[in-house]
Amino acid sequence: MSVAIRADRKGEYARIIPTGPFDLAHATPAAQAVKNVEALLTGCGSVDLDVAQLDRIDGAGAVLLARLLDRLETGGRRATVVEGSNPEVARLIARYRERRAELPVAHTGVMSPLARIGAVAADLPGKVNKALDFIGRFAVALAKATATPNSVDWRSLPRLIQEIGADGLVVTSAANLLIGIIVAFLGVSQLGPLGAISYVPGLVVVAHLRELGPLVTAMVVAGRSGAGLASEIATMKVSEEIDALRSMGFDPVRWLVVPRCLALVGTLPLLTWIGDLLALVGGLVVTTAFTRMTARAYLQATAEAITPNHLITGLVKTPFLAFAIGLIACGQGLLTEGGAAAVGSRTTSAVVLAIFSVIVISAVFTFFFALMGI
Amino acid sequence: MPSPRPHITVEDLTIGWGTRVLMEHVTFQVEHGMVFTILGGSGCGKSTLLRYLIGLEQPRAGNIYIEGVGEPHTYEGVPRFGVLFQSGALFSSLTLAENLALPLARWTPVRGSTARELIQAKLDLVGLGAFANHLPGEISGGMKKRAGIARALMLEADLLFFDEPSAGLDPISAAELDQLILTLSRDLSITIVVVTHELPSIFLVADQCIVLDKASKGIVAKGDPRKLRDESKVAFVHDFFTRSATATSAH
């Protein structure tokens, strides 16, 4: 039997009789039937709903009929349910009629693009202030950590070094090897026609040891370990583990952030050194494979190109990059508020900010060394 | 007088992980329209049993029938029951209305104004009509649970499973939730299975119950909780209902 509502009108009185299944599976045709019969009831003063011929009804059907009665009553008409042989249906409809919202439904305001830009700009000083405050708290925590070793989770340090260093070694090494190969290829293709192949080892050394090695390694670590650290701390925050630490008198910055930053500071230079070595291997493979330069000549030229200046300028920046990654990842994690979605968005923010900061810090160091003539 | 029709039939169920057997030879029935509670001390496997009843885990042996039908417990793909998880399990990035819209969008062709009307009615039913556009993070724990119930009701299932609905709620919110359970059972004729160990809730809402015991690896008592409290000769059951610690301390 199809879903329909019949209306029997006698002057200002109407008796409406729904037939067929008024359930969730037939909610769309039932809603249409309600709409159709409503149009036929214009001018009625009194409406009876006869539910005796309903095939079946569930909550969805009851809601549609309950709202029809509500609307009729709002329009000043008397609307009642004729129970007849179906008192359960009448009770079900009555249940959905008495449970209307008493408060107005609050609507979440949608900002215009201009208002959103304004809100972001207005938030900016606060955010900078919070970042500086967090760096200050970390500096204090680092100093206090040495005075009160029990307030730092030192037991997590080996696990963190394993996760950030050993577990990340393959990815950072592969990235550096490929960058070494790319730089060597560029050198061979650009310097080869000029007969300057002998400068390729020097190009690889200068480009990689000074700039690309620390930059690429830090970017990979920021993406890999930064995301891991941020999501770990964000999850702890939303599951109230951070609050539990505070309630027990622990400073979360000292307990969680200090070991993570130290693990990064310890491992990033090592990963960079190994990466530098593999980049030089990549350069060697490409140059000897695609030119007449021998491996011995390449190694000799490489050894001559490696100067203390190149080594120091590359490696001196890695602890700063490590601190930036650690502080941003942990800071974003600690700022998390809300549920699972907030963990995801904070992790994304942490990775984006960490990678951007790594590039900015590298650029600042390059500019500084250039000014100093190093 | 014909015997009441079972809504759920559990036959000789054995559950566990790896080599560990958590429960064995668990057999019980839940009749239509009743509020049935699964009771027991912490760690006895109440919530685990619930995971088997709703099909999240596969039993080692035995069968679970809903309306006489074994797994999967679906009707034309649609789940035959709704579930309220302990935390409410609302999706935090969606508003309450959007949370409720999920099962409708997945399993029914209902869209637009009709869907909005049905969603609003369910929120009204649980007393959250004014919070349709709020995110779960903006409402209290008790409200999250009520919103979880509204979502569980969206597909008009006549069987609901509640995992510790009163856990973590203040007495007033817990009492409101108990009233809601009674309303759903009495007025909407919904069968409700509740995992709990809140005694006031049990005596207020439960028609029948089973009591699980970790040491016995199964059911130690079945029946009306009020009768079990007054008449049970099993020490653990007596201690459980009277909140004494003699037998419980031995577990």
Chai-1 contact restraints between the chains, C-beta under 6 A:
chainA,res_idxA,chainB,res_idxB,connection_type,confidence,min_distance_angstrom,max_distance_angstrom,comment,restraint_id
A,L24,B,T108,contact,1.0,0.0,6.0,A-B,restraint_1
A,L24,B,E156,contact,1.0,0.0,6.0,A-B,restraint_2
A,A27,B,V110,contact,1.0,0.0,6.0,A-B,restraint_3
A,A27,B,T114,contact,1.0,0.0,6.0,A-B,restraint_4
A,T28,B,P109,contact,1.0,0.0,6.0,A-B,restraint_5
A,T28,B,V110,contact,1.0,0.0,6.0,A-B,restraint_6
A,A31,B,T114,contact,1.0,0.0,6.0,A-B,restraint_7
A,D58,B,E156,contact,1.0,0.0,6.0,A-B,restraint_8
A,G59,B,E156,contact,1.0,0.0,6.0,A-B,restraint_9
A,A60,B,L118,contact,1.0,0.0,6.0,A-B,restraint_10
A,A60,B,E156,contact,1.0,0.0,6.0,A-B,restraint_11
A,V63,B,L118,contact,1.0,0.0,6.0,A-B,restraint_12
A,V63,B,A121,contact,1.0,0.0,6.0,A-B,restraint_13
A,R67,B,E117,contact,1.0,0.0,6.0,A-B,restraint_14
A,R95,B,D187,contact,1.0,0.0,6.0,A-B,restraint_15
A,Y96,B,A121,contact,1.0,0.0,6.0,A-B,restraint_16
A,R99,B,D124,contact,1.0,0.0,6.0,A-B,restraint_17
A,R99,B,L125,contact,1.0,0.0,6.0,A-B,restraint_18
A,R100,B,D124,contact,1.0,0.0,6.0,A-B,restraint_19
A,A101,B,D124,contact,1.0,0.0,6.0,A-B,restraint_20
A,A101,B,G129,contact,1.0,0.0,6.0,A-B,restraint_21
A,A101,B,A130,contact,1.0,0.0,6.0,A-B,restraint_22
A,L103,B,A130,contact,1.0,0.0,6.0,A-B,restraint_23
A,V105,B,A130,contact,1.0,0.0,6.0,A-B,restraint_24
A,V105,B,A132,contact,1.0,0.0,6.0,A-B,restraint_25
A,A106,B,N133,contact,1.0,0.0,6.0,A-B,restraint_26
A,H107,B,N133,contact,1.0,0.0,6.0,A-B,restraint_27
A,T108,B,N133,contact,1.0,0.0,6.0,A-B,restraint_28
A,G338,B,S92,contact,1.0,0.0,6.0,A-B,restraint_29
A,G338,B,G137,contact,1.0,0.0,6.0,A-B,restraint_30
A,G339,B,S92,contact,1.0,0.0,6.0,A-B,restraint_31
A,A340,B,S92,contact,1.0,0.0,6.0,A-B,restraint_32
A,A341,B,S92,contact,1.0,0.0,6.0,A-B,restraint_33
A,A341,B,S93,contact,1.0,0.0,6.0,A-B,restraint_34
